[in-house]
Amino acid sequence: YHAGDKDADAHAGFQKSDERHDNQRVLLMFLQPRVEKLFDDYYGFLAVN
């Protein structure tokens, strides 16, 4: 077991957390317009009634 292996493991861990972060960002970009439209519709509905 070399120190380099540990670094590689740590690097792989960082990459994985980056990927998860990217997934969250993509999910947010995907959901945000829908959520905003939902709120707009909801408040529009409240305003009408």
PyMOL Python script that loads the backbone (N, CA, C, O; Angstrom):
from pymol import cmd

cmd.read_pdbstr("""\
ATOM      1  N   TYR A   1       0.859  -1.195   0.000  1.00  0.00           N
ATOM      2  CA  TYR A   1       0.000   0.000   0.000  1.00  0.00           C
ATOM      3  C   TYR A   1       0.888   1.235   0.000  1.00  0.00           C
ATOM      4  O   TYR A   1       1.657   1.443   0.939  1.00  0.00           O
ATOM      5  N   HIS A   2       0.795   2.041  -1.020  1.00  0.00           N
ATOM      6  CA  HIS A   2       1.633   3.231  -1.145  1.00  0.00           C
ATOM      7  C   HIS A   2       0.823   4.473  -0.803  1.00  0.00           C
ATOM      8  O   HIS A   2      -0.407   4.467  -0.852  1.00  0.00           O
ATOM      9  N   ALA A   3       1.533   5.530  -0.459  1.00  0.00           N
ATOM     10  CA  ALA A   3       0.858   6.800  -0.174  1.00  0.00           C
ATOM     11  C   ALA A   3       0.064   7.246  -1.402  1.00  0.00           C
ATOM     12  O   ALA A   3      -0.997   7.858  -1.279  1.00  0.00           O
ATOM     13  N   GLY A   4       0.587   6.933  -2.580  1.00  0.00           N
ATOM     14  CA  GLY A   4      -0.082   7.309  -3.821  1.00  0.00           C
ATOM     15  C   GLY A   4      -1.464   6.692  -3.926  1.00  0.00           C
ATOM     16  O   GLY A   4      -2.389   7.309  -4.457  1.00  0.00           O
ATOM     17  N   ASP A   5      -1.606   5.464  -3.416  1.00  0.00           N
ATOM     18  CA  ASP A   5      -2.910   4.799  -3.461  1.00  0.00           C
ATOM     19  C   ASP A   5      -3.927   5.591  -2.640  1.00  0.00           C
ATOM     20  O   ASP A   5      -5.073   5.780  -3.051  1.00  0.00           O
ATOM     21  N   LYS A   6      -3.481   6.047  -1.477  1.00  0.00           N
ATOM     22  CA  LYS A   6      -4.386   6.798  -0.605  1.00  0.00           C
ATOM     23  C   LYS A   6      -4.822   8.083  -1.306  1.00  0.00           C
ATOM     24  O   LYS A   6      -5.992   8.464  -1.265  1.00  0.00           O
ATOM     25  N   ASP A   7      -3.851   8.748  -1.954  1.00  0.00           N
ATOM     26  CA  ASP A   7      -4.173   9.965  -2.701  1.00  0.00           C
ATOM     27  C   ASP A   7      -5.190   9.669  -3.795  1.00  0.00           C
ATOM     28  O   ASP A   7      -6.126  10.437  -4.016  1.00  0.00           O
ATOM     29  N   ALA A   8      -4.989   8.535  -4.479  1.00  0.00           N
ATOM     30  CA  ALA A   8      -5.902   8.162  -5.562  1.00  0.00           C
ATOM     31  C   ALA A   8      -7.307   7.935  -5.004  1.00  0.00           C
ATOM     32  O   ALA A   8      -8.299   8.353  -5.601  1.00  0.00           O
ATOM     33  N   ASP A   9      -7.375   7.264  -3.847  1.00  0.00           N
ATOM     34  CA  ASP A   9      -8.677   7.028  -3.210  1.00  0.00           C
ATOM     35  C   ASP A   9      -9.337   8.356  -2.849  1.00  0.00           C
ATOM     36  O   ASP A   9     -10.525   8.559  -3.096  1.00  0.00           O
ATOM     37  N   ALA A  10      -8.555   9.250  -2.264  1.00  0.00           N
ATOM     38  CA  ALA A  10      -9.089  10.549  -1.869  1.00  0.00           C
ATOM     39  C   ALA A  10      -9.574  11.297  -3.104  1.00  0.00           C
ATOM     40  O   ALA A  10     -10.634  11.923  -3.090  1.00  0.00           O
ATOM     41  N   HIS A  11      -8.781  11.221  -4.173  1.00  0.00           N
ATOM     42  CA  HIS A  11      -9.146  11.910  -5.412  1.00  0.00           C
ATOM     43  C   HIS A  11     -10.452  11.341  -5.963  1.00  0.00           C
ATOM     44  O   HIS A  11     -11.327  12.088  -6.401  1.00  0.00           O
ATOM     45  N   ALA A  12     -10.575  10.014  -5.937  1.00  0.00           N
ATOM     46  CA  ALA A  12     -11.806   9.374  -6.417  1.00  0.00           C
ATOM     47  C   ALA A  12     -12.988   9.847  -5.573  1.00  0.00           C
ATOM     48  O   ALA A  12     -14.076  10.083  -6.097  1.00  0.00           O
ATOM     49  N   GLY A  13     -12.771   9.983  -4.273  1.00  0.00           N
ATOM     50  CA  GLY A  13     -13.826  10.455  -3.385  1.00  0.00           C
ATOM     51  C   GLY A  13     -14.244  11.868  -3.737  1.00  0.00           C
ATOM     52  O   GLY A  13     -15.433  12.184  -3.753  1.00  0.00           O
ATOM     53  N   PHE A  14     -13.260  12.725  -4.024  1.00  0.00           N
ATOM     54  CA  PHE A  14     -13.570  14.100  -4.415  1.00  0.00           C
ATOM     55  C   PHE A  14     -14.366  14.115  -5.712  1.00  0.00           C
ATOM     56  O   PHE A  14     -15.345  14.848  -5.847  1.00  0.00           O
ATOM     57  N   GLN A  15     -13.928  13.288  -6.670  1.00  0.00           N
ATOM     58  CA  GLN A  15     -14.621  13.258  -7.952  1.00  0.00           C
ATOM     59  C   GLN A  15     -16.070  12.843  -7.752  1.00  0.00           C
ATOM     60  O   GLN A  15     -16.979  13.404  -8.364  1.00  0.00           O
ATOM     61  N   LYS A  16     -16.274  11.852  -6.886  1.00  0.00           N
ATOM     62  CA  LYS A  16     -17.630  11.366  -6.674  1.00  0.00           C
ATOM     63  C   LYS A  16     -18.497  12.474  -6.066  1.00  0.00           C
ATOM     64  O   LYS A  16     -19.646  12.658  -6.469  1.00  0.00           O
ATOM     65  N   SER A  17     -17.950  13.203  -5.107  1.00  0.00           N
ATOM     66  CA  SER A  17     -18.747  14.269  -4.486  1.00  0.00           C
ATOM     67  C   SER A  17     -19.017  15.378  -5.497  1.00  0.00           C
ATOM     68  O   SER A  17     -20.078  16.002  -5.467  1.00  0.00           O
ATOM     69  N   ASP A  18     -18.055  15.628  -6.398  1.00  0.00           N
ATOM     70  CA  ASP A  18     -18.279  16.610  -7.463  1.00  0.00           C
ATOM     71  C   ASP A  18     -19.429  16.173  -8.353  1.00  0.00           C
ATOM     72  O   ASP A  18     -20.292  16.976  -8.706  1.00  0.00           O
ATOM     73  N   GLU A  19     -19.436  14.889  -8.715  1.00  0.00           N
ATOM     74  CA  GLU A  19     -20.504  14.372  -9.570  1.00  0.00           C
ATOM     75  C   GLU A  19     -21.856  14.546  -8.893  1.00  0.00           C
ATOM     76  O   GLU A  19     -22.834  14.947  -9.524  1.00  0.00           O
ATOM     77  N   ARG A  20     -21.898  14.239  -7.599  1.00  0.00           N
ATOM     78  CA  ARG A  20     -23.161  14.370  -6.873  1.00  0.00           C
ATOM     79  C   ARG A  20     -23.590  15.840  -6.878  1.00  0.00           C
ATOM     80  O   ARG A  20     -24.772  16.148  -7.031  1.00  0.00           O
ATOM     81  N   HIS A  21     -22.625  16.734  -6.711  1.00  0.00           N
ATOM     82  CA  HIS A  21     -22.921  18.166  -6.715  1.00  0.00           C
ATOM     83  C   HIS A  21     -23.470  18.585  -8.074  1.00  0.00           C
ATOM     84  O   HIS A  21     -24.432  19.349  -8.155  1.00  0.00           O
ATOM     85  N   ASP A  22     -22.851  18.077  -9.142  1.00  0.00           N
ATOM     86  CA  ASP A  22     -23.330  18.390 -10.493  1.00  0.00           C
ATOM     87  C   ASP A  22     -24.755  17.889 -10.672  1.00  0.00           C
ATOM     88  O   ASP A  22     -25.594  18.588 -11.240  1.00  0.00           O
ATOM     89  N   ASN A  23     -25.031  16.682 -10.190  1.00  0.00           N
ATOM     90  CA  ASN A  23     -26.375  16.119 -10.320  1.00  0.00           C
ATOM     91  C   ASN A  23     -27.388  17.003  -9.611  1.00  0.00           C
ATOM     92  O   ASN A  23     -28.475  17.252 -10.132  1.00  0.00           O
ATOM     93  N   GLN A  24     -27.033  17.476  -8.424  1.00  0.00           N
ATOM     94  CA  GLN A  24     -27.947  18.355  -7.686  1.00  0.00           C
ATOM     95  C   GLN A  24     -28.192  19.643  -8.462  1.00  0.00           C
ATOM     96  O   GLN A  24     -29.315  20.144  -8.515  1.00  0.00           O
ATOM     97  N   ARG A  25     -27.114  20.181  -9.070  1.00  0.00           N
ATOM     98  CA  ARG A  25     -27.249  21.434  -9.807  1.00  0.00           C
ATOM     99  C   ARG A  25     -28.139  21.237 -11.025  1.00  0.00           C
ATOM    100  O   ARG A  25     -28.988  22.077 -11.326  1.00  0.00           O
ATOM    101  N   VAL A  26     -27.940  20.118 -11.727  1.00  0.00           N
ATOM    102  CA  VAL A  26     -28.773  19.827 -12.901  1.00  0.00           C
ATOM    103  C   VAL A  26     -30.226  19.673 -12.473  1.00  0.00           C
ATOM    104  O   VAL A  26     -31.136  20.171 -13.135  1.00  0.00           O
ATOM    105  N   LEU A  27     -30.433  18.976 -11.356  1.00  0.00           N
ATOM    106  CA  LEU A  27     -31.787  18.770 -10.845  1.00  0.00           C
ATOM    107  C   LEU A  27     -32.431  20.114 -10.513  1.00  0.00           C
ATOM    108  O   LEU A  27     -33.598  20.347 -10.830  1.00  0.00           O
ATOM    109  N   LEU A  28     -31.666  20.993  -9.873  1.00  0.00           N
ATOM    110  CA  LEU A  28     -32.188  22.321  -9.535  1.00  0.00           C
ATOM    111  C   LEU A  28     -32.549  23.106 -10.781  1.00  0.00           C
ATOM    112  O   LEU A  28     -33.611  23.725 -10.844  1.00  0.00           O
ATOM    113  N   MET A  29     -31.652  23.082 -11.791  1.00  0.00           N
ATOM    114  CA  MET A  29     -31.925  23.808 -13.028  1.00  0.00           C
ATOM    115  C   MET A  29     -33.186  23.269 -13.686  1.00  0.00           C
ATOM    116  O   MET A  29     -33.957  24.015 -14.291  1.00  0.00           O
ATOM    117  N   PHE A  30     -33.383  21.961 -13.558  1.00  0.00           N
ATOM    118  CA  PHE A  30     -34.544  21.311 -14.159  1.00  0.00           C
ATOM    119  C   PHE A  30     -35.815  21.655 -13.390  1.00  0.00           C
ATOM    120  O   PHE A  30     -36.859  21.925 -13.985  1.00  0.00           O
ATOM    121  N   LEU A  31     -35.716  21.642 -12.061  1.00  0.00           N
ATOM    122  CA  LEU A  31     -36.911  21.817 -11.227  1.00  0.00           C
ATOM    123  C   LEU A  31     -37.309  23.276 -11.034  1.00  0.00           C
ATOM    124  O   LEU A  31     -38.495  23.590 -10.936  1.00  0.00           O
ATOM    125  N   GLN A  32     -36.318  24.168 -10.980  1.00  0.00           N
ATOM    126  CA  GLN A  32     -36.616  25.551 -10.588  1.00  0.00           C
ATOM    127  C   GLN A  32     -37.695  26.203 -11.443  1.00  0.00           C
ATOM    128  O   GLN A  32     -38.637  26.769 -10.888  1.00  0.00           O
ATOM    129  N   PRO A  33     -37.598  26.147 -12.786  1.00  0.00           N
ATOM    130  CA  PRO A  33     -38.658  26.785 -13.584  1.00  0.00           C
ATOM    131  C   PRO A  33     -40.027  26.175 -13.311  1.00  0.00           C
ATOM    132  O   PRO A  33     -41.032  26.886 -13.292  1.00  0.00           O
ATOM    133  N   ARG A  34     -40.070  24.866 -13.102  1.00  0.00           N
ATOM    134  CA  ARG A  34     -41.344  24.192 -12.841  1.00  0.00           C
ATOM    135  C   ARG A  34     -41.913  24.626 -11.498  1.00  0.00           C
ATOM    136  O   ARG A  34     -43.110  24.883 -11.370  1.00  0.00           O
ATOM    137  N   VAL A  35     -41.039  24.706 -10.500  1.00  0.00           N
ATOM    138  CA  VAL A  35     -41.492  25.123  -9.173  1.00  0.00           C
ATOM    139  C   VAL A  35     -41.988  26.564  -9.220  1.00  0.00           C
ATOM    140  O   VAL A  35     -43.018  26.896  -8.635  1.00  0.00           O
ATOM    141  N   GLU A  36     -41.238  27.421  -9.929  1.00  0.00           N
ATOM    142  CA  GLU A  36     -41.649  28.826 -10.026  1.00  0.00           C
ATOM    143  C   GLU A  36     -42.989  28.947 -10.734  1.00  0.00           C
ATOM    144  O   GLU A  36     -43.840  29.740 -10.329  1.00  0.00           O
ATOM    145  N   LYS A  37     -43.182  28.165 -11.791  1.00  0.00           N
ATOM    146  CA  LYS A  37     -44.454  28.202 -12.512  1.00  0.00           C
ATOM    147  C   LYS A  37     -45.574  27.722 -11.594  1.00  0.00           C
ATOM    148  O   LYS A  37     -46.679  28.264 -11.606  1.00  0.00           O
ATOM    149  N   LEU A  38     -45.275  26.704 -10.804  1.00  0.00           N
ATOM    150  CA  LEU A  38     -46.264  26.176  -9.877  1.00  0.00           C
ATOM    151  C   LEU A  38     -46.692  27.266  -8.900  1.00  0.00           C
ATOM    152  O   LEU A  38     -47.881  27.460  -8.649  1.00  0.00           O
ATOM    153  N   PHE A  39     -45.695  27.981  -8.346  1.00  0.00           N
ATOM    154  CA  PHE A  39     -46.007  29.059  -7.411  1.00  0.00           C
ATOM    155  C   PHE A  39     -46.798  30.159  -8.107  1.00  0.00           C
ATOM    156  O   PHE A  39     -47.753  30.695  -7.545  1.00  0.00           O
ATOM    157  N   ASP A  40     -46.397  30.495  -9.337  1.00  0.00           N
ATOM    158  CA  ASP A  40     -47.119  31.532 -10.090  1.00  0.00           C
ATOM    159  C   ASP A  40     -48.573  31.121 -10.276  1.00  0.00           C
ATOM    160  O   ASP A  40     -49.485  31.913 -10.041  1.00  0.00           O
ATOM    161  N   ASP A  41     -48.783  29.874 -10.700  1.00  0.00           N
ATOM    162  CA  ASP A  41     -50.145  29.377 -10.904  1.00  0.00           C
ATOM    163  C   ASP A  41     -50.920  29.420  -9.596  1.00  0.00           C
ATOM    164  O   ASP A  41     -52.087  29.809  -9.566  1.00  0.00           O
ATOM    165  N   TYR A  42     -50.253  29.011  -8.506  1.00  0.00           N
ATOM    166  CA  TYR A  42     -50.901  28.933  -7.206  1.00  0.00           C
ATOM    167  C   TYR A  42     -51.315  30.327  -6.737  1.00  0.00           C
ATOM    168  O   TYR A  42     -52.449  30.533  -6.303  1.00  0.00           O
ATOM    169  N   TYR A  43     -50.381  31.289  -6.829  1.00  0.00           N
ATOM    170  CA  TYR A  43     -50.706  32.646  -6.383  1.00  0.00           C
ATOM    171  C   TYR A  43     -51.721  33.297  -7.313  1.00  0.00           C
ATOM    172  O   TYR A  43     -52.573  34.068  -6.872  1.00  0.00           O
ATOM    173  N   GLY A  44     -51.624  32.983  -8.603  1.00  0.00           N
ATOM    174  CA  GLY A  44     -52.615  33.478  -9.544  1.00  0.00           C
ATOM    175  C   GLY A  44     -53.994  32.954  -9.181  1.00  0.00           C
ATOM    176  O   GLY A  44     -54.988  33.678  -9.238  1.00  0.00           O
ATOM    177  N   PHE A  45     -54.033  31.681  -8.806  1.00  0.00           N
ATOM    178  CA  PHE A  45     -55.282  31.041  -8.402  1.00  0.00           C
ATOM    179  C   PHE A  45     -55.833  31.714  -7.149  1.00  0.00           C
ATOM    180  O   PHE A  45     -57.031  31.984  -7.056  1.00  0.00           O
ATOM    181  N   LEU A  46     -54.951  31.984  -6.184  1.00  0.00           N
ATOM    182  CA  LEU A  46     -55.378  32.656  -4.952  1.00  0.00           C
ATOM    183  C   LEU A  46     -55.888  34.060  -5.251  1.00  0.00           C
ATOM    184  O   LEU A  46     -56.885  34.500  -4.678  1.00  0.00           O
ATOM    185  N   ALA A  47     -55.201  34.762  -6.151  1.00  0.00           N
ATOM    186  CA  ALA A  47     -55.575  36.142  -6.467  1.00  0.00           C
ATOM    187  C   ALA A  47     -56.947  36.187  -7.138  1.00  0.00           C
ATOM    188  O   ALA A  47     -57.734  37.105  -6.906  1.00  0.00           O
ATOM    189  N   VAL A  48     -57.219  35.192  -7.964  1.00  0.00           N
ATOM    190  CA  VAL A  48     -58.494  35.161  -8.695  1.00  0.00           C
ATOM    191  C   VAL A  48     -59.646  34.880  -7.744  1.00  0.00           C
ATOM    192  O   VAL A  48     -60.731  35.442  -7.891  1.00  0.00           O
ATOM    193  N   ASN A  49     -59.410  34.010  -6.769  1.00  0.00           N
ATOM    194  CA  ASN A  49     -60.498  33.613  -5.873  1.00  0.00           C
ATOM    195  C   ASN A  49     -60.577  34.486  -4.629  1.00  0.00           C
ATOM    196  O   ASN A  49     -61.443  34.274  -3.780  1.00  0.00           O
TER     197      ASN A  49
END
""", "prot")
cmd.dss("prot")
cmd.show_as("cartoon", "prot")
cmd.util.cbc("prot")
cmd.orient("prot")
